[in-house]
Amino acid sequence: SIPDSMNLLLAQANTKQLSDINYKASGEKFKHKYTLTPDHPDFIQAKVNALNLSHSHYTADWNEHLAKGYDMRSDSIPIAAAKASRNIASNYKYKEAYEKEK
C-alpha cells in the first residue's frame, strides 16, 4: 500500500481540528453530566426561591387557618366591647327619642 502524502495527512488533521462537531462534542458530554452539590449556595438559593414562588406554599397558612374553623366565644373581649357599645348607643337613642316626644 502507498502511504498518504504529507499534505493529505496535514489536511486531514486540520479538518479534524477545525470540525465544529468535534469541538462541541466534549462540551456536550460534560453539559449533561454536571450536577451541583446539594450544599452549594446557588442550589440552596434556588430551592428557597422555588419555595417562595410556590402558590401552594403561599396559601398553606391560610388553608390551615380555614381548616381550624371559626371560634368566637361570647365572652371574648371584642364581643363584650361590642355589646357594651351597642347598649350605650341604644340608651342614647332611647333617651333622644324620649326627649323628642316631650
C-alpha atoms as an extended CHARMM CRD file, in Angstrom:
* protein
*
       102  EXT
         1         1  SER       CA              0.0000000000        0.0000000000        0.0000000000  PROA      1               0.0000000000
         2         2  ILE       CA              1.1070000000        3.5080000000       -0.7670000000  PROA      2               0.0000000000
         3         3  PRO       CA              1.4700000000        5.8210000000        2.2460000000  PROA      3               0.0000000000
         4         4  ASP       CA             -0.5640000000        9.0280000000        2.1500000000  PROA      4               0.0000000000
         5         5  SER       CA              1.2980000000       12.1760000000        1.2780000000  PROA      5               0.0000000000
         6         6  MET       CA              2.3050000000       14.5910000000        3.9920000000  PROA      6               0.0000000000
         7         7  ASN       CA             -0.0480000000       17.2820000000        2.6120000000  PROA      7               0.0000000000
         8         8  LEU       CA             -3.0000000000       14.8870000000        2.7240000000  PROA      8               0.0000000000
         9         9  LEU       CA             -2.2500000000       13.8580000000        6.3240000000  PROA      9               0.0000000000
        10        10  LEU       CA             -1.8930000000       17.5240000000        7.3140000000  PROA      10              0.0000000000
        11        11  ALA       CA             -5.2180000000       18.3800000000        5.6450000000  PROA      11              0.0000000000
        12        12  GLN       CA             -6.9600000000       15.5150000000        7.4650000000  PROA      12              0.0000000000
        13        13  ALA       CA             -5.5300000000       16.5990000000       10.8250000000  PROA      13              0.0000000000
        14        14  ASN       CA             -6.5750000000       20.2110000000       10.1900000000  PROA      14              0.0000000000
        15        15  THR       CA            -10.0810000000       19.0780000000        9.2180000000  PROA      15              0.0000000000
        16        16  LYS       CA            -10.4360000000       17.1380000000       12.4640000000  PROA      16              0.0000000000
        17        17  GLN       CA             -9.1990000000       20.1000000000       14.4820000000  PROA      17              0.0000000000
        18        18  LEU       CA            -11.4530000000       22.5930000000       12.7180000000  PROA      18              0.0000000000
        19        19  SER       CA            -14.5250000000       20.3730000000       12.8880000000  PROA      19              0.0000000000
        20        20  ASP       CA            -17.2990000000       22.1770000000       14.7690000000  PROA      20              0.0000000000
        21        21  ILE       CA            -18.9590000000       18.8880000000       15.7110000000  PROA      21              0.0000000000
        22        22  ASN       CA            -15.7770000000       17.5180000000       17.2840000000  PROA      22              0.0000000000
        23        23  TYR       CA            -15.1730000000       20.8500000000       19.0150000000  PROA      23              0.0000000000
        24        24  LYS       CA            -18.6070000000       20.7980000000       20.6810000000  PROA      24              0.0000000000
        25        25  ALA       CA            -18.7470000000       17.0550000000       21.4030000000  PROA      25              0.0000000000
        26        26  SER       CA            -16.7280000000       17.1680000000       24.6070000000  PROA      26              0.0000000000
        27        27  GLY       CA            -18.6730000000       20.1790000000       25.8680000000  PROA      27              0.0000000000
        28        28  GLU       CA            -21.9980000000       18.4400000000       25.1900000000  PROA      28              0.0000000000
        29        29  LYS       CA            -20.7970000000       15.3820000000       27.0910000000  PROA      29              0.0000000000
        30        30  PHE       CA            -19.9990000000       17.4490000000       30.2140000000  PROA      30              0.0000000000
        31        31  LYS       CA            -23.0610000000       19.6750000000       29.9060000000  PROA      31              0.0000000000
        32        32  HSD       CA            -25.4100000000       16.7560000000       30.5070000000  PROA      32              0.0000000000
        33        33  LYS       CA            -23.4090000000       15.1780000000       33.3450000000  PROA      33              0.0000000000
        34        34  TYR       CA            -22.6760000000       18.2070000000       35.5720000000  PROA      34              0.0000000000
        35        35  THR       CA            -24.6530000000       18.4620000000       38.7960000000  PROA      35              0.0000000000
        36        36  LEU       CA            -24.4370000000       20.8750000000       41.6970000000  PROA      36              0.0000000000
        37        37  THR       CA            -23.6510000000       19.5180000000       45.1100000000  PROA      37              0.0000000000
        38        38  PRO       CA            -26.6990000000       19.6900000000       47.4200000000  PROA      38              0.0000000000
        39        39  ASP       CA            -24.9850000000       22.1350000000       49.7860000000  PROA      39              0.0000000000
        40        40  HSD       CA            -23.8820000000       24.5640000000       47.0580000000  PROA      40              0.0000000000
        41        41  PRO       CA            -25.1820000000       28.1090000000       47.8410000000  PROA      41              0.0000000000
        42        42  ASP       CA            -26.7400000000       28.5490000000       44.4000000000  PROA      42              0.0000000000
        43        43  PHE       CA            -28.5990000000       25.2570000000       44.7550000000  PROA      43              0.0000000000
        44        44  ILE       CA            -29.8810000000       26.1830000000       48.2210000000  PROA      44              0.0000000000
        45        45  GLN       CA            -30.9650000000       29.6120000000       46.9690000000  PROA      45              0.0000000000
        46        46  ALA       CA            -32.7920000000       28.0090000000       44.0460000000  PROA      46              0.0000000000
        47        47  LYS       CA            -34.6840000000       25.7480000000       46.4600000000  PROA      47              0.0000000000
        48        48  VAL       CA            -35.6650000000       28.7170000000       48.6410000000  PROA      48              0.0000000000
        49        49  ASN       CA            -36.7600000000       30.7140000000       45.5920000000  PROA      49              0.0000000000
        50        50  ALA       CA            -38.8500000000       27.7990000000       44.3350000000  PROA      50              0.0000000000
        51        51  LEU       CA            -40.4850000000       27.5160000000       47.7500000000  PROA      51              0.0000000000
        52        52  ASN       CA            -41.2050000000       31.2610000000       47.8910000000  PROA      52              0.0000000000
        53        53  LEU       CA            -42.7300000000       31.2520000000       44.4130000000  PROA      53              0.0000000000
        54        54  SER       CA            -44.8510000000       28.1760000000       45.0890000000  PROA      54              0.0000000000
        55        55  HSD       CA            -48.5560000000       29.0370000000       45.1490000000  PROA      55              0.0000000000
        56        56  SER       CA            -49.3660000000       26.0640000000       47.3840000000  PROA      56              0.0000000000
        57        57  HSD       CA            -46.7840000000       27.2210000000       49.9500000000  PROA      57              0.0000000000
        58        58  TYR       CA            -48.1020000000       30.7720000000       49.6500000000  PROA      58              0.0000000000
        59        59  THR       CA            -51.6500000000       29.6750000000       50.5090000000  PROA      59              0.0000000000
        60        60  ALA       CA            -50.7600000000       26.9050000000       53.0130000000  PROA      60              0.0000000000
        61        61  ASP       CA            -51.0280000000       29.0870000000       56.1240000000  PROA      61              0.0000000000
        62        62  TRP       CA            -54.4030000000       30.4530000000       55.0320000000  PROA      62              0.0000000000
        63        63  ASN       CA            -55.6660000000       26.9380000000       54.3040000000  PROA      63              0.0000000000
        64        64  GLU       CA            -54.5480000000       25.8000000000       57.7650000000  PROA      64              0.0000000000
        65        65  HSD       CA            -56.3810000000       28.7630000000       59.2760000000  PROA      65              0.0000000000
        66        66  LEU       CA            -59.5460000000       27.8440000000       57.3660000000  PROA      66              0.0000000000
        67        67  ALA       CA            -59.2510000000       24.1960000000       58.4010000000  PROA      67              0.0000000000
        68        68  LYS       CA            -59.2690000000       25.1650000000       62.0870000000  PROA      68              0.0000000000
        69        69  GLY       CA            -62.7190000000       26.6550000000       61.7130000000  PROA      69              0.0000000000
        70        70  TYR       CA            -64.3310000000       29.6820000000       63.2550000000  PROA      70              0.0000000000
        71        71  ASP       CA            -64.1400000000       30.0350000000       67.0380000000  PROA      71              0.0000000000
        72        72  MET       CA            -65.5840000000       33.1710000000       68.6050000000  PROA      72              0.0000000000
        73        73  ARG       CA            -66.5970000000       32.8980000000       72.2340000000  PROA      73              0.0000000000
        74        74  SER       CA            -69.3650000000       35.1140000000       73.5080000000  PROA      74              0.0000000000
        75        75  ASP       CA            -67.2360000000       36.2580000000       76.4470000000  PROA      75              0.0000000000
        76        76  SER       CA            -64.2770000000       37.3930000000       74.3570000000  PROA      76              0.0000000000
        77        77  ILE       CA            -63.0960000000       40.9750000000       74.7080000000  PROA      77              0.0000000000
        78        78  PRO       CA            -64.1870000000       42.2000000000       71.2340000000  PROA      78              0.0000000000
        79        79  ILE       CA            -67.6650000000       40.7470000000       71.6710000000  PROA      79              0.0000000000
        80        80  ALA       CA            -68.0260000000       42.2130000000       75.1810000000  PROA      80              0.0000000000
        81        81  ALA       CA            -66.8740000000       45.6240000000       73.9020000000  PROA      81              0.0000000000
        82        82  ALA       CA            -69.3350000000       45.4780000000       71.0160000000  PROA      82              0.0000000000
        83        83  LYS       CA            -72.2070000000       44.5880000000       73.3590000000  PROA      83              0.0000000000
        84        84  ALA       CA            -71.3130000000       47.4480000000       75.7020000000  PROA      84              0.0000000000
        85        85  SER       CA            -71.0950000000       49.8480000000       72.7890000000  PROA      85              0.0000000000
        86        86  ARG       CA            -74.4580000000       48.6340000000       71.4970000000  PROA      86              0.0000000000
        87        87  ASN       CA            -76.0460000000       49.1510000000       74.9120000000  PROA      87              0.0000000000
        88        88  ILE       CA            -74.6090000000       52.6620000000       75.2310000000  PROA      88              0.0000000000
        89        89  ALA       CA            -75.8490000000       53.5800000000       71.7570000000  PROA      89              0.0000000000
        90        90  SER       CA            -79.2560000000       52.0530000000       72.4920000000  PROA      90              0.0000000000
        91        91  ASN       CA            -79.6210000000       54.0130000000       75.7340000000  PROA      91              0.0000000000
        92        92  TYR       CA            -78.5740000000       57.2090000000       73.9480000000  PROA      92              0.0000000000
        93        93  LYS       CA            -81.0840000000       56.6810000000       71.1140000000  PROA      93              0.0000000000
        94        94  TYR       CA            -83.8030000000       55.8060000000       73.6240000000  PROA      94              0.0000000000
        95        95  LYS       CA            -83.1750000000       58.9990000000       75.6290000000  PROA      95              0.0000000000
        96        96  GLU       CA            -83.0170000000       61.0530000000       72.4210000000  PROA      96              0.0000000000
        97        97  ALA       CA            -86.3810000000       59.6810000000       71.2430000000  PROA      97              0.0000000000
        98        98  TYR       CA            -87.8700000000       60.2910000000       74.6970000000  PROA      98              0.0000000000
        99        99  GLU       CA            -86.6970000000       63.8960000000       74.6790000000  PROA      99              0.0000000000
       100       100  LYS       CA            -88.2770000000       64.4370000000       71.2400000000  PROA      100             0.0000000000
       101       101  GLU       CA            -91.6330000000       63.1200000000       72.4540000000  PROA      101             0.0000000000
       102       102  LYS       CA            -91.7400000000       65.5290000000       75.4110000000  PROA      102             0.0000000000
